[in-house]
Amino acid sequence: MGVKEDMEQFKEKMEALKKAYDQYFLGNTRFPPTKLRDELERFVRTYSLRKSPKSVDNFIINSTFATYSTYRNYWDKIMTMIENGEFKRGEEARPQLAFAGVRKPSTLILDAPEPGKIKQLYDMYINAKKKCGEDTSKLTFEKVFASIKSQIPQLKSKFNCHRVEFKVVIEDGKAKLKAVPK
């Protein structure tokens, strides 16, 4: 088999491993999927020793293994949390799984308070709050717009910057809007 075929097969197994870990974290299986993970680890070790003369093949290999490494770090983090009693398996694990540290925060950079962009930020913020199980009934677009509209000029003058980046982040299981001067 060639590099592309090997990597496609690896990606399929990686997806199966991801689903198996999700099932374990949700409490649907009793034991973590160690056999499949060991198989993928062996594949990574043996394939890492090979170097292809084609840079395209090396790129495919490196990007696939980087994706696997990200998942591996995520799984290890949750397994450690389970061992320390900081993570509860079962249906109540859904919000914890969604924000256990892998996803990047949603960001939006603003020069001026533009209603269209702030609407995007508002939608991202509402979605994050709902995923965390927070109440969004009292949070209106108008309140968020007014708050951001007043913060942008204040932050620009205080930090002598031209732009402000707003991030939707999850901290301690709660969604928050953070402003970062740029």
N, C-alpha and C positions, 0 to 999 in steps of 0.2 A: 504494500500500500504506500501511497505517497503522503506527503505532509498534510495536504488539504484533507484527504480522507481520514487520516489519523486524528486530526484536530476536530473534524466534524463528529467522529465517533466519541472523542473525549468530551466534546461539548454536550452530546446527548447524555453521556454518563454523568456529567457534572449537573445537568438539569435534573436527572433522576435523583442524584444525591441531595440536591437542594430541596426537592419535594419530600424526600425521605426525612431530612432534618426538620422541615416544617411540620410534618406529621408527628415527629417525636416531640418537638417543642409545644405543639398543641395538645399533647397527651394522648394521641391516637395510637401510638406504638409504645411498647414498654422500654425498648433499648435503642440507643443511638445507632445509626447505620455505619458501624465500624468496618464491616467487610468491604462495602463499596468504597468507602473513604480510603482504606488501605490499598485497594486496587488502584485508585487514582493517584495516590501518593507514589506508589511504585512506578507508575507510568511517567509521572513528572520527573522522578529521579533518573530513570533510564533515558528518557527523551532529552533531558537537560544536558546529558553528556555528549549528545550528537550536535554537530554544527553543520548546517546546510551551507553549501556554497552560494545559494541564492538568498539575497537579502529579503526578498518577499517572503520566503519560507520562514526565515528567522523572525520577521515581524509577526507573522501569523502565530508562530509558536509562543513568542514572548507575550503578545497581547492576550492569548488564550490562557496562558499560565498566570498572568497578572490578574485576570478575572477570577481564576480559581483561588489565587492567594487572597484576594479580597473576601471571597466567600469563606475561605478557611479561617481567616481572622475573625469574621463575624460569628461563625459557628463556635469557635474557641471562646470568644467573649461571652456568648450566651451560656455555654457549658460551664464556664467559671462562675457566672452569676447563679446558675442552678446549684452548683456545689456550695456556694456561699449562702444560699437561701435568699438571694435577692431577686430571683425570677421564679414565678409560679407557673408551672406547666398547666395546660388546659385551655378552655375557652377564654378565661380572663387574660391569657397571654397575648391575645391579638393586638391590643394597643402597644404592649411592650415590644412585640416582634416588629411592628411597623417602624418604631423609632429606636432600635437598639444600637444605633451608631453607624450604620452603613450609608444611609441616604445623606446626600448633601443638602444643606438648607436651600430653600428657594430664595432667590435674590432678584432684586430689581434696582437699577441705578437711575436716579432722578436728578435732572438739572433744575427743574422747576416742577411745581405741583400740577401734573397733567392728569385729568380725570380718567382717561383711558388706561394709563399705566397704573394708577392707584387702584382702579377697579380690578386689574389683574392681581395686584398685591393683596387686595381685600379678599378675592376669591381663594388665593393660596392660603391666606391666614384662616379663613373660615373652614376650609377643608382640613387643615392641620388641627384646628380646635375640635372638629367633629371626630377626627381619627383618634384624638386623645380622650374623647368622651366628655368634652367640656360643653357647657351651655353657650349657645350662640344667639339666643332669642333677643337679647338686649343689645347686641352688637350690630349697628347699622353702618351702611356704607358712608352715610353722611358724617357720622361720628369719626370714623377712621380717616376720611378725607380731611375733615377739619383739623384733626390732630396732626396728620402728616404735613398738611399745608402750613401749619404754624411752626412745625419743627424744622422744616427745610431751611428757611432763612436764618433761624437762630443758630443751627448747626454750622451753616456756611460762614456766618460771621464769627462765631466762637472759635472754629478751628481753621479759619482762613482757607477754605477749600472751595472747589467749583461744583462738586457733585456730592450726593449723599446716596449711599447704598443701603437699601432696606432688605433685611433678611427675615424670613420666617424660620424660627428655630424652635426646637423642642428641648426644654430644660426641666428636669424633674417631672416629666410626664405632662407638662403644660406647654401649649403653643404660645410663643411670644414674638413680637415684632422688635427687631433690633436695628438701630440706625448706625451706620459706620461712615464717617466722613472720608471722602476720597479726594 
